Amino acid sequence: MNPEIYDIAIIGAGPAGVTLARLLDPRFRVLLVDRRNLHEDEPRFRKACGGLVAPDAQAMLATLGLGLPQSVLVGPQLFVVRTLDLASGLERAYQRFYFNIDRERFDRWLASLVPESLERRYSAQVVDLRAEKGVHRLVVKDVNGMHEIHARVVVGADGARSKVRALSLCTWTSPPKEYLAVQEWFHADTPPPWFSVVFDPGLTDFYAWTIPKGNAVLLGAALPPGADALARFHALKGKLVDRGFRFGRFLRREAHPILRPRLLTRPPMTPENVILIGEAGGFISPSSAEGFSYAFSSAMIAAAVLNAGLEAAAPRFTIAASGLRWQLRMKNLKAPFMYRPFLRRMIMETGIRHLEMKQP
Ligand SMILES: Cc1cc2nc3c(=O)[nH]c(=O)nc-3n(C[C@H](O)[C@H](O)[C@H](O)COP(=O)(O)OP(=O)(O)OC[C@H]3O[C@@H](n4cnc5c(N)ncnc54)[C@H](O)[C@@H]3O)c2cc1C
């Protein structure tokens, strides 16, 4: 049997992939592939995530003409970031506005917005990709075995450890730094109504967090990957317990790589007609690890490029996304004020914008 030929194959139905799928012109024959089954209730793969929709992502949702349905929200909604610097012992609270969501429900809601007419293969994983005579040959594995698919353009929207990026042998000058984000969930009858951000340069040069989620609190940390990541995580938890944090019954642990673009990270050099969007393309904030707004905006840029035509889509995407890459660089320039211990301490000591919280 001849393999099916698509104009565009989108690999990954996370926020970036489904947004692109939703915005593509119906004149294209498009296939959306994800190893998760976004139709079923119990997913086989659950993406580890803090599930906070930050103001930049709220603005992107508004641009996309979307509002969050109640079904994806999880209490409590959060208005404050409690910031702790474990090295100096300083603690401050800053007013911020986040929507607190259930990440899996959020992804399923976004996936439900993709037009019915668009073809999708869920519970299907891309395992091989080769370019042959101007067409990309993809091998997709599902419960029925291996299937070959041909596509003129392949879009890697498959997250931090993108298989599309790896298989198409993209070269990347000054690639983003990779961390291992570990999260543990704990039962809490009344979780504290704040998002905590914790800095401990002894354990990581990025940050750790606690987030209330329904009847649970999750503790997460972006750590240098390596055999000692879990030991670092436990050390962090011990320090927080010493600072008065309470973690109830252990519910589950999850881990996922997370990318952090550097100041000099250049766009990955992709083969002709392979585009990388969302975290696969390094579109994620290097200062806060906020990824939703960048997933949405890189998908919107890709949609505009592809809707204008499929020829030389990759170089046109690189040019079209240069403004977004500059936004990431601006975040890199802001990062030292958060991540250089001396500068952070200086800012926290001023007490500027600190919100006095009455704790029961
Ligand atoms: C622990 C943690 C906490 C985070 N918290 C937040 C937060 O609170 N707010 C925020 O804005 N950002 C957060 N982020 C970042 C955010 O999750 C990502 O930047 C965002 O999900 C990127 O969207 P994406 O669509 O590019 O990729 P993803 O959401 O990673 O989606 C990739 C999709 O590709 C699929 N896939 C992967 N490989 C294959 C394959 N070979 N074949 C088929 N399908 C494949 C996956 O199943 C997945 O559905 C967090 C990240 C981590 C790790």
The ligand as a MOL file (V3000), in Angstrom:
LIG
                    3D

  0  0  0     0  0            999 V3000
M  V30 BEGIN CTAB
M  V30 COUNTS 53 58 0 0 0
M  V30 BEGIN ATOM
M  V30 1 C 7.6030 20.8100 35.4700 0
M  V30 2 C 7.2220 21.8900 34.4910 0
M  V30 3 C 6.3930 22.9130 34.8940 0
M  V30 4 C 5.9840 23.8950 33.9660 0
M  V30 5 N 5.0860 24.8490 34.3830 0
M  V30 6 C 4.6540 25.7710 33.4990 0
M  V30 7 C 3.6490 26.7140 33.8840 0
M  V30 8 O 3.1400 26.6800 35.0230 0
M  V30 9 N 3.2690 27.6600 32.9930 0
M  V30 10 C 3.8060 27.7120 31.7240 0
M  V30 11 O 3.4440 28.6100 30.9450 0
M  V30 12 N 4.7470 26.8020 31.3290 0
M  V30 13 C 5.1600 25.8300 32.1720 0
M  V30 14 N 6.0800 24.8910 31.7700 0
M  V30 15 C 6.5470 24.9290 30.3700 0
M  V30 16 C 5.4530 24.3710 29.4620 0
M  V30 17 O 4.9490 23.1610 30.0000 0
M  V30 18 C 5.9920 24.0920 28.0640 0
M  V30 19 O 6.8160 25.1350 27.6220 0
M  V30 20 C 4.8270 23.9170 27.0970 0
M  V30 21 O 4.0690 22.7890 27.4620 0
M  V30 22 C 5.3590 23.7560 25.6930 0
M  V30 23 O 4.2870 23.4230 24.8300 0
M  V30 24 P 4.5960 22.5850 23.5240 0
M  V30 25 O 3.2870 22.3850 22.8500 0
M  V30 26 O 5.7160 23.1980 22.8030 0
M  V30 27 O 5.1630 21.1660 24.0440 0
M  V30 28 P 4.5360 20.1030 25.0300 0
M  V30 29 O 3.4900 20.6880 25.8700 0
M  V30 30 O 5.7070 19.4390 25.7010 0
M  V30 31 O 3.8250 19.0670 24.0580 0
M  V30 32 C 4.5600 18.1920 23.2570 0
M  V30 33 C 3.6210 17.1010 22.7720 0
M  V30 34 O 4.3620 16.2600 21.8800 0
M  V30 35 C 4.0640 14.9100 22.1520 0
M  V30 36 N 5.2130 14.1210 21.7030 0
M  V30 37 C 6.4810 14.1610 22.1910 0
M  V30 38 N 7.2700 13.3160 21.4870 0
M  V30 39 C 6.4780 12.7370 20.5550 0
M  V30 40 C 6.7230 11.7760 19.5280 0
M  V30 41 N 7.9360 11.2520 19.3160 0
M  V30 42 N 5.6870 11.3800 18.7560 0
M  V30 43 C 4.4380 11.8940 18.9510 0
M  V30 44 N 4.1630 12.8230 19.9020 0
M  V30 45 C 5.1760 13.2360 20.6850 0
M  V30 46 C 3.8190 14.8780 23.6590 0
M  V30 47 O 2.9980 13.7770 24.0220 0
M  V30 48 C 3.1090 16.2180 23.8980 0
M  V30 49 O 1.7190 16.1200 23.8040 0
M  V30 50 C 6.4820 23.8760 32.6410 0
M  V30 51 C 7.3360 22.8530 32.2370 0
M  V30 52 C 7.6890 21.8540 33.1330 0
M  V30 53 C 8.5770 20.7130 32.6660 0
M  V30 END ATOM
M  V30 BEGIN BOND
M  V30 1 1 1 2
M  V30 2 1 2 3
M  V30 3 2 2 52
M  V30 4 2 3 4
M  V30 5 1 4 5
M  V30 6 1 4 50
M  V30 7 2 5 6
M  V30 8 1 6 7
M  V30 9 1 6 13
M  V30 10 2 7 8
M  V30 11 1 7 9
M  V30 12 1 9 10
M  V30 13 2 10 11
M  V30 14 1 10 12
M  V30 15 2 12 13
M  V30 16 1 13 14
M  V30 17 1 14 15
M  V30 18 1 14 50
M  V30 19 1 15 16
M  V30 20 1 16 17
M  V30 21 1 16 18
M  V30 22 1 18 19
M  V30 23 1 18 20
M  V30 24 1 20 21
M  V30 25 1 20 22
M  V30 26 1 22 23
M  V30 27 1 23 24
M  V30 28 2 24 25
M  V30 29 1 24 26
M  V30 30 1 24 27
M  V30 31 1 27 28
M  V30 32 2 28 29
M  V30 33 1 28 30
M  V30 34 1 28 31
M  V30 35 1 31 32
M  V30 36 1 32 33
M  V30 37 1 33 34
M  V30 38 1 33 48
M  V30 39 1 34 35
M  V30 40 1 35 36
M  V30 41 1 35 46
M  V30 42 1 36 37
M  V30 43 1 36 45
M  V30 44 2 37 38
M  V30 45 1 38 39
M  V30 46 1 39 40
M  V30 47 2 39 45
M  V30 48 1 40 41
M  V30 49 2 40 42
M  V30 50 1 42 43
M  V30 51 2 43 44
M  V30 52 1 44 45
M  V30 53 1 46 47
M  V30 54 1 46 48
M  V30 55 1 48 49
M  V30 56 2 50 51
M  V30 57 1 51 52
M  V30 58 1 52 53
M  V30 END BOND
M  V30 END CTAB
M  END
